Amino acid sequence: MDQEISLKGVVKAVCISPEKGTEKRPVACGHFIPDYGIEKDAHAGKWHRQVSLLSYDKVAAFNERGANVADGDFGENLLVEGMDFKRLPVGTILRAGTVVLKMTQIGKECHSHCAIHKRVGDCIMPREGVFAKVLAEGEIRPGDEMTAQLPSPDRPFTAAVVTLSDKGARNERVDESGPMAVKMLEEAGYEVVETMILPDEPAPLKAQLIRLADGRQVDLVLTSGGTGFSLRDQTPEATMAVADRNAPGIAEYIRYRSMEITDRAMLSRGVSVIRGKTLIVNLPGSPGAVRESLEFILDGLDHGLKILRGSASECGRS
């Protein structure tokens, strides 16, 4: 049986750094500012990784291997004893005093090995660290209690929209399909947490799909573009490469309904798959096709996303 998830812990250190790329150092008190981060910390700003947190217990176990890591060396803002943050889902609410944080991402990609990795051959922050946004202002000091509240199963679905366009990525063309998808998702009650434009290349798309599914744990990722016959159209292949399971009915239904509008719909190679608890759906690249595709599938996605989230069960028609 899995060990029960702890929803209480004690803050062991509050750390900040004046410049990015440098190790953080402990301070006696951190002032947390809503939708910004910790005052005087270089990583604060209007983005989803305003505050970084790490389990004190994980660091202690790491030090038992002879690492000799000090508080803040991993770049964490908050070091908390008694909580295994990686086991908490994105969307978890963390409270300490009057400060309220909302977890937004688990782990991060390590682009270059840090000093700790070079010294001992490993670094736990990319796989054990989590990130959060500040929802309510206050101060946190070492010794303060932190509590966690798991997200409600009835919370709005989260989504990300990824546009594949060489010209769009080079700012040579204004993307209209991505904003169309965002507008329709928000009107349907989704919380769109990220949008981006990528070139028509498989590697960047695979990396972002993995991050959005595993790290940000979004419920739905929509891609737009790269589904045709051109040699540069590699979106379906990149999507299938990161899939855990196939969910072909969604893409098949989009093609079926689109054939009522144009017989060229049979040339679309878009796929629909599942990675973890995230549904990924490829849409065509034009704003009109995006609008039509979402009109076909949005109502039907609700039950499937609830099943993935665990808030609904499979049921068959009698």
C-alpha positions in Angstrom: 0.0 0.0 0.0 1.3 3.5 -0.9 2.4 5.6 2.0 -0.2 8.3 2.9 0.6 11.7 1.4 1.5 14.2 4.1 -0.4 17.5 4.0 1.6 19.2 6.7 5.2 20.3 7.1 7.5 22.8 8.7 9.5 25.4 6.8 13.2 24.8 7.4 14.6 27.6 5.3 13.6 30.6 3.2 16.1 31.4 0.5 16.5 34.1 -2.2 19.1 35.2 -4.7 19.6 38.7 -6.2 20.6 37.3 -9.6 19.5 34.4 -11.8 21.9 31.6 -12.3 23.3 31.9 -8.7 22.7 29.8 -5.7 20.1 31.1 -3.2 21.0 32.0 0.4 18.9 31.7 3.5 17.1 34.8 4.9 15.4 35.3 8.2 12.0 36.2 6.6 10.6 36.2 3.1 8.0 38.7 1.9 5.6 37.1 -0.6 3.9 39.3 -3.1 0.8 38.2 -5.0 1.3 37.3 -8.7 5.0 38.1 -8.3 7.0 36.0 -5.9 9.4 36.8 -3.1 10.6 40.3 -2.7 14.2 40.8 -3.8 14.4 37.3 -5.4 15.6 37.3 -9.0 13.1 34.6 -10.1 10.1 36.6 -9.1 7.9 37.9 -11.9 4.6 37.5 -13.6 5.0 33.9 -14.7 4.0 30.4 -13.3 7.3 29.7 -11.6 7.4 32.5 -9.0 8.4 30.3 -6.0 10.3 27.1 -5.9 9.9 24.5 -3.2 11.9 21.4 -2.2 11.5 18.7 0.4 14.0 19.0 3.2 13.8 15.2 3.7 14.9 14.7 0.1 17.9 17.0 0.6 18.8 15.2 3.8 18.8 11.9 2.0 20.9 13.4 -0.8 23.4 14.7 1.7 23.8 11.2 3.2 25.5 10.3 -0.1 28.2 12.8 0.8 26.9 15.8 -1.2 27.2 18.4 1.6 24.5 20.6 0.1 23.6 23.7 2.0 20.1 25.4 2.2 19.4 27.2 -1.1 22.1 25.4 -3.1 19.5 23.7 -5.3 18.0 27.1 -6.1 14.9 26.5 -3.9 13.1 29.3 -2.2 11.4 27.2 0.4 12.8 24.1 2.1 10.1 22.2 3.9 10.3 19.2 6.2 7.7 16.5 6.2 6.1 17.1 2.8 7.0 15.2 -0.4 6.0 17.9 -2.9 6.4 15.6 -5.9 3.5 13.5 -4.7 1.1 16.4 -4.6 -0.7 17.3 -7.9 -0.5 20.5 -9.7 -3.2 22.8 -8.4 -2.5 22.0 -4.7 -2.9 25.0 -2.5 -0.1 25.6 0.1 -0.6 27.8 3.1 1.9 29.2 5.6 0.7 32.0 7.8 -1.3 34.4 5.6 0.7 33.3 2.5 -1.2 31.2 0.0 0.6 29.5 -2.9 -0.8 27.4 -5.8 1.4 24.7 -7.3 1.9 25.2 -11.0 4.6 22.7 -12.1 6.5 19.6 -10.9 10.1 19.4 -11.8 11.9 21.2 -14.6 14.3 20.6 -17.5 17.9 21.0 -16.6 19.6 22.7 -19.6 23.1 22.7 -18.1 24.5 20.7 -15.2 24.7 22.8 -12.1 27.7 22.9 -9.7 26.2 20.3 -7.5 25.7 17.9 -10.4 29.3 18.4 -11.5 30.5 17.7 -7.9 28.5 14.6 -7.1 27.1 13.5 -10.4 23.4 14.2 -9.6 20.9 17.0 -8.8 17.5 16.4 -7.3 15.9 19.8 -8.1 14.8 18.9 -11.7 12.9 15.9 -10.6 11.9 16.7 -7.0 11.4 20.4 -7.0 8.0 22.1 -7.6 6.9 25.6 -8.5 4.1 27.8 -7.4 2.4 31.2 -7.9 1.7 33.5 -5.0 -2.1 34.0 -4.4 -2.1 35.9 -1.1 0.5 38.2 0.5 2.4 37.6 3.7 5.6 36.6 5.3 7.2 33.1 5.9 9.9 32.4 8.4 11.8 29.2 9.2 9.8 27.3 11.8 6.4 28.2 10.3 3.9 25.4 9.6 2.9 24.7 6.0 -0.3 22.9 5.1 -1.5 21.5 1.7 -5.0 21.4 0.3 -5.5 19.0 -2.6 -7.3 20.5 -5.6 -11.1 19.9 -6.0 -12.0 17.3 -8.6 -14.6 19.7 -9.8 -12.2 22.5 -10.6 -12.1 23.9 -14.2 -10.1 22.0 -16.7 -6.7 23.4 -17.6 -5.5 23.6 -21.2 -2.5 24.7 -23.3 -2.4 25.7 -26.9 0.6 25.1 -29.1 0.8 26.5 -32.6 3.2 24.9 -35.1 4.3 27.5 -37.7 7.8 28.2 -39.1 6.7 31.7 -40.2 4.9 32.3 -36.9 7.9 31.3 -34.9 10.0 33.8 -36.9 7.4 36.6 -36.3 6.8 36.7 -40.1 3.1 35.9 -39.7 0.5 36.7 -37.1 -1.0 33.5 -35.6 -4.8 33.5 -35.6 -5.5 29.8 -35.0 -4.0 29.8 -31.5 -6.1 32.8 -30.3 -9.2 31.2 -31.8 -8.6 28.0 -29.8 -7.9 30.0 -26.6 -11.1 32.0 -27.1 -13.3 28.9 -27.5 -11.6 27.1 -24.6 -12.2 30.0 -22.3 -15.8 30.4 -23.4 -16.2 26.7 -22.6 -14.9 27.2 -19.0 -11.3 26.0 -19.5 -8.4 27.8 -17.8 -5.8 28.3 -20.5 -2.4 28.2 -18.6 0.0 28.4 -21.6 0.2 29.3 -25.3 3.2 29.1 -27.5 4.3 29.2 -31.2 6.9 26.6 -32.3 8.6 26.0 -35.6 7.6 22.9 -37.5 10.2 20.7 -36.0 9.5 17.5 -33.9 12.1 17.9 -31.1 10.8 21.2 -29.6 7.2 20.0 -29.9 8.0 16.7 -28.1 9.9 18.5 -25.3 6.9 20.9 -24.8 4.3 18.2 -24.8 6.2 16.2 -22.2 6.6 19.3 -20.0 3.0 20.3 -20.3 1.7 16.8 -19.5 4.2 15.7 -16.9 5.3 19.0 -15.3 2.3 21.3 -15.6 -0.2 18.3 -15.6 -2.7 20.2 -17.9 -5.9 18.3 -18.7 -5.9 19.2 -22.4 -3.2 20.2 -24.9 -4.3 21.4 -28.4 -1.8 21.7 -31.2 -2.6 23.6 -34.4 -0.8 23.1 -37.6 1.7 20.6 -39.0 -0.8 17.9 -39.8 -0.7 17.9 -43.6 1.4 16.2 -46.3 4.3 18.6 -46.4 7.7 17.1 -45.4 7.8 19.8 -42.6 4.5 18.6 -41.2 5.6 16.4 -38.4 3.1 17.2 -35.6 1.4 13.7 -35.6 4.7 11.9 -35.5 6.0 14.1 -32.6 2.7 13.6 -30.8 2.7 9.8 -31.2 6.3 9.7 -30.0 5.3 11.0 -26.5 2.0 9.1 -26.2 1.3 6.5 -23.5 -2.0 5.5 -25.1 -3.9 6.2 -28.3 -7.3 7.8 -28.4 -8.1 7.7 -32.1 -11.8 8.4 -32.0 -11.4 12.2 -31.4 -9.2 12.7 -34.5 -11.3 10.4 -36.5 -14.5 12.3 -35.6 -12.9 15.6 -36.5 -12.0 14.2 -40.0 -15.5 12.6 -40.3 -17.4 15.8 -39.6 -14.9 18.0 -41.6 -15.7 15.9 -44.6 -19.1 17.4 -44.6 -17.5 20.7 -45.3 -14.6 19.8 -47.6 -13.3 16.5 -49.0 -9.8 17.8 -48.4 -10.4 16.9 -44.7 -9.3 13.4 -45.6 -5.8 14.7 -46.1 -5.5 15.8 -42.4 -3.1 13.4 -40.5 -3.9 14.8 -37.0 -3.9 12.3 -34.1 -5.3 12.3 -30.6 -3.5 10.6 -27.7 -3.1 10.4 -24.0 0.0 10.9 -22.0 -0.4 10.3 -18.3 -3.6 12.2 -17.4 -3.3 14.6 -20.3 -5.3 14.5 -23.5 -3.4 15.8 -26.6 -5.4 16.6 -29.8 -3.9 17.8 -33.1 -6.0 20.4 -35.0 -5.4 21.8 -38.5 -3.6 25.0 -38.9 -6.2 27.5 -40.2 -8.5 29.5 -37.8 -11.6 28.3 -39.6 -10.6 24.7 -39.3 -9.7 25.1 -35.6 -13.1 26.7 -34.9 -14.9 23.9 -36.8 -12.9 21.2 -35.1 -13.5 22.5 -31.6 -17.2 23.0 -32.3 -17.3 19.3 -33.2 -15.5 17.9 -30.1 -15.6 20.3 -27.1 -18.9 19.1 -25.7 -17.8 15.5 -26.0 -14.4 16.0 -24.3 -15.9 16.8 -20.9 -16.6 13.2 -19.8 -13.3 11.8 -21.1 -11.3 14.5 -19.3 -13.2 13.8 -16.1 -12.3 10.1 -16.4 -8.6 11.0 -16.9 -8.8 13.2 -13.8 -10.5 10.5 -11.8 -13.7 12.5 -11.1 -15.9 10.3 -13.3 -16.1 6.6 -14.0 -16.4 4.7 -17.3 -20.0 3.9 -18.2 -21.7 2.1 -21.0 -25.0 2.8 -22.6 -27.7 0.2 -22.0 
